Amino acid sequence: MKKLLTILTPLTLMGLAGVAPAQAAIVAGWNEFNAAAATYPKAADTVGANITSTSLDTAGIKRLNSFLTSDFTLGDASGGTEHWNTGSTVNPSQYVEFAVSPSAGFQVDFTNLQLNARHDELQLDLVLRSSVDGFTSNLGTQVNLTTSSNTYSFDLSSLAPQTSPVQFRLYGLNANSSKVFFYGGNSANVAGGGFVALNGDITPTGGGGVSTPEPSGIVSLIAVGALGAASLRRRG
């Protein structure tokens, strides 16, 4: 019996190769860039299949030149008003936005947003929200940045598959001073190797991403397995 199972297991995998559930992959990813010199909205550097448009934009936070690093840098140490939020509640007019739009006839089932980032002060926290509910609810858990670059993951599994354009916004909270800087840097831990990535399954609407093997194929699979089992018995 064990010999029969040994044969059937790989053969089953081969015979069911026609069953192709979608695999989570990068939907859109951005590499680090000079925030002050870029043109906005900025298209993603890595884009998944059947995604028609992507963009990164910011609002209410000063875009800085990356003098000492190539990181994507935001903050205002000049005493101006475009600094990170020092309050404990979201400022809806201050955010970093990532947007994607699936092609007609396709949907995106988002899994997570990865972010590799740090700050240069004592505290800067981040929350993520989406246009799906009008940016009212946090997605995943709040992130507490440190002075070391770390890769964080915001869980997006609570979202239903999306067929229309979606915007995700990162909001800052609890900055310990108005002079905190945010740095987003490339990392191999982020899908695509950039500093931020949206990941998920991109499939045709209506479940077209999964196919079912024909009954004749299943019968052939069983027949091949039986022949293999008979061969083993003869050798034994």
C-alpha positions as CSV (number, residue, x, y, z in Angstrom):
1,M,0.0,0.0,0.0
2,K,2.8,2.4,0.8
3,K,4.4,1.7,-2.5
4,L,1.1,2.5,-4.3
5,L,0.8,5.8,-2.4
6,T,4.4,6.6,-3.3
7,I,3.5,6.2,-7.0
8,L,0.1,7.9,-6.8
9,T,1.3,11.0,-5.0
10,P,3.6,12.4,-7.7
11,L,1.4,11.2,-10.4
12,T,-1.6,12.9,-8.8
13,L,0.4,16.2,-8.8
14,M,1.2,15.7,-12.4
15,G,-2.4,14.8,-13.4
16,L,-3.8,17.7,-11.5
17,A,-1.4,20.2,-13.0
18,G,-4.5,21.6,-14.9
19,V,-5.8,22.8,-11.5
20,A,-4.1,26.2,-11.2
21,P,-5.3,28.3,-8.3
22,A,-3.8,31.8,-8.3
23,Q,-0.6,32.3,-6.3
24,A,0.0,35.5,-4.3
25,A,2.4,37.7,-6.2
26,I,3.5,41.3,-6.4
27,V,0.8,43.6,-7.6
28,A,2.9,46.8,-7.6
29,G,6.2,47.8,-6.0
30,W,8.3,50.9,-5.7
31,N,12.0,51.3,-5.4
32,E,13.6,54.0,-3.3
33,F,13.9,57.4,-5.0
34,N,14.7,61.0,-4.3
35,A,11.3,62.3,-3.0
36,A,12.1,66.0,-3.8
37,A,13.2,65.4,-7.4
38,A,10.5,63.0,-8.5
39,T,7.5,63.7,-10.6
40,Y,4.2,62.8,-9.0
41,P,2.2,60.7,-9.1
42,K,5.0,58.2,-9.6
43,A,4.3,54.9,-11.3
44,A,5.5,51.6,-9.8
45,D,8.8,50.1,-10.8
46,T,7.4,46.6,-10.6
47,V,3.9,45.9,-11.9
48,G,2.0,42.6,-11.8
49,A,0.2,41.2,-14.9
50,N,-3.2,42.7,-15.7
51,I,-2.6,45.9,-13.7
52,T,-3.4,48.9,-15.9
53,S,-2.1,51.8,-13.7
54,T,-0.2,52.4,-10.5
55,S,0.9,55.5,-8.6
56,L,2.6,56.8,-5.5
57,D,1.8,60.2,-4.2
58,T,2.1,62.2,-0.9
59,A,0.1,65.0,0.8
60,G,0.9,67.3,3.6
61,I,4.4,66.0,4.3
62,K,7.5,67.7,2.9
63,R,9.4,65.7,0.2
64,L,13.1,65.8,0.9
65,N,16.3,65.5,-1.1
66,S,18.2,62.3,-0.2
67,F,21.6,63.9,0.5
68,L,23.2,61.2,2.7
69,T,21.2,58.2,1.5
70,S,19.2,57.1,-1.5
71,D,16.2,56.4,0.6
72,F,12.7,57.9,0.0
73,T,12.7,60.6,2.6
74,L,9.8,62.7,4.1
75,G,9.8,65.2,6.9
76,D,10.2,68.9,7.8
77,A,12.9,70.1,10.1
78,S,12.6,73.7,9.0
79,G,9.9,74.7,11.4
80,G,7.2,74.6,8.7
81,T,3.9,72.9,8.7
82,E,4.7,69.9,6.5
83,H,6.0,67.8,9.3
84,W,4.8,64.4,10.5
85,N,1.7,64.3,12.7
86,T,2.6,64.6,16.4
87,G,-1.0,63.8,17.5
88,S,-2.4,60.4,18.4
89,T,-5.2,60.4,15.8
90,V,-5.1,60.3,12.0
91,N,-4.7,63.6,10.2
92,P,-6.7,62.9,7.0
93,S,-4.8,65.5,5.0
94,Q,-1.4,64.0,5.6
95,Y,-0.4,60.7,4.0
96,V,1.6,58.6,1.6
97,E,-0.6,57.0,-1.0
98,F,-0.2,53.9,-3.2
99,A,-2.8,53.2,-5.9
100,V,-3.4,50.4,-8.3
101,S,-6.0,49.6,-10.9
102,P,-6.7,46.1,-12.3
103,S,-7.4,45.6,-16.0
104,A,-11.0,45.1,-17.1
105,G,-12.1,41.6,-16.4
106,F,-9.6,41.1,-13.6
107,Q,-9.7,41.4,-9.8
108,V,-7.1,41.7,-7.1
109,D,-7.3,39.8,-3.8
110,F,-4.8,41.7,-1.8
111,T,-2.8,39.8,0.8
112,N,-0.5,42.5,2.4
113,L,1.5,45.7,2.0
114,Q,5.2,45.4,2.8
115,L,7.2,48.4,3.9
116,N,10.9,48.7,4.7
117,A,11.4,51.9,6.7
118,R,12.8,53.7,9.7
119,H,12.8,57.1,11.4
120,D,15.6,59.2,12.8
121,E,14.2,60.4,16.1
122,L,12.4,58.7,19.1
123,Q,9.0,57.8,17.7
124,L,6.9,57.7,14.5
125,D,4.0,55.3,14.1
126,L,2.1,54.4,11.0
127,V,-1.4,53.1,10.2
128,L,-2.7,52.0,6.8
129,R,-6.2,52.6,5.4
130,S,-7.9,52.2,2.0
131,S,-10.4,53.8,-0.3
132,V,-12.6,50.7,0.0
133,D,-14.2,52.1,3.1
134,G,-13.4,55.8,2.5
135,F,-10.1,55.6,4.6
136,T,-12.0,55.1,7.9
137,S,-10.6,51.8,9.3
138,N,-7.1,50.6,9.9
139,L,-5.8,47.6,7.9
140,G,-3.6,45.3,9.9
141,T,-2.0,46.6,13.0
142,Q,-0.2,49.9,13.8
143,V,3.5,49.9,13.0
144,N,6.0,51.5,15.4
145,L,9.1,52.5,13.4
146,T,12.5,52.4,14.9
147,T,15.8,54.0,14.0
148,S,16.8,50.7,12.3
149,S,15.4,49.7,8.9
150,N,12.9,46.9,9.3
151,T,10.4,45.3,7.0
152,Y,6.8,45.6,8.2
153,S,3.7,43.9,6.8
154,F,0.2,45.3,6.9
155,D,-2.5,42.5,6.6
156,L,-4.9,43.2,3.8
157,S,-6.8,39.9,3.9
158,S,-9.9,41.5,5.3
159,L,-10.6,43.2,1.9
160,A,-12.8,41.5,-0.6
161,P,-11.4,41.1,-4.1
162,Q,-11.3,44.4,-5.9
163,T,-12.2,45.0,-9.5
164,S,-11.9,48.8,-9.4
165,P,-9.0,51.2,-8.6
166,V,-7.9,51.1,-5.0
167,Q,-5.9,53.6,-3.0
168,F,-3.9,52.8,0.2
169,R,-2.8,55.5,2.5
170,L,-0.1,55.5,5.2
171,Y,-0.8,58.0,8.0
172,G,1.7,59.0,10.6
173,L,1.0,59.2,14.3
174,N,2.7,60.1,17.6
175,A,5.8,61.7,16.1
176,N,7.8,62.7,19.1
177,S,8.8,66.1,17.5
178,S,8.1,68.1,14.3
179,K,11.6,67.2,13.1
180,V,11.1,63.5,12.6
181,F,12.2,62.1,9.2
182,F,10.8,59.0,7.5
183,Y,13.2,56.9,5.4
184,G,12.0,54.2,3.0
185,G,14.9,52.0,1.7
186,N,15.1,49.0,-0.6
187,S,15.2,45.6,0.9
188,A,15.4,42.0,-0.3
189,N,12.7,41.2,2.2
190,V,10.2,43.2,0.2
191,A,8.7,41.6,-2.9
192,G,10.4,43.1,-5.9
193,G,13.4,44.3,-3.9
194,G,12.0,47.9,-3.4
195,F,11.0,49.7,-0.2
196,V,7.2,49.1,-0.6
197,A,5.1,46.4,-2.3
198,L,1.5,45.6,-2.6
199,N,1.0,41.8,-2.9
200,G,-2.0,39.6,-3.8
201,D,-3.7,37.3,-6.3
202,I,-4.6,38.8,-9.7
203,T,-7.3,36.6,-11.3
204,P,-10.0,36.9,-13.9
205,T,-13.4,37.9,-12.4
206,G,-15.8,35.0,-12.0
207,G,-13.1,32.5,-10.8
208,G,-11.5,32.1,-14.2
209,G,-8.1,31.5,-12.6
210,V,-9.0,27.9,-11.6
211,S,-9.5,25.1,-14.1
212,T,-10.8,21.5,-13.6
213,P,-9.2,18.4,-15.2
214,E,-11.4,16.4,-17.6
215,P,-12.8,13.1,-16.2
216,S,-10.9,11.2,-18.9
217,G,-7.7,12.7,-17.5
218,I,-8.5,11.4,-14.0
219,V,-9.3,7.9,-15.4
220,S,-5.9,7.9,-17.2
221,L,-4.2,9.0,-14.0
222,I,-5.7,6.1,-12.1
223,A,-4.8,3.7,-14.8
224,V,-1.1,4.8,-14.9
225,G,-1.0,4.5,-11.1
226,A,-2.3,1.0,-11.2
227,L,0.3,0.0,-13.8
228,G,3.0,1.4,-11.6
229,A,1.7,-0.5,-8.6
230,A,1.6,-3.8,-10.6
231,S,5.2,-3.2,-11.8
232,L,6.3,-2.8,-8.2
233,R,4.6,-6.1,-7.1
234,R,6.3,-8.0,-9.9
235,R,9.7,-6.6,-8.9
236,G,8.9,-7.4,-5.2
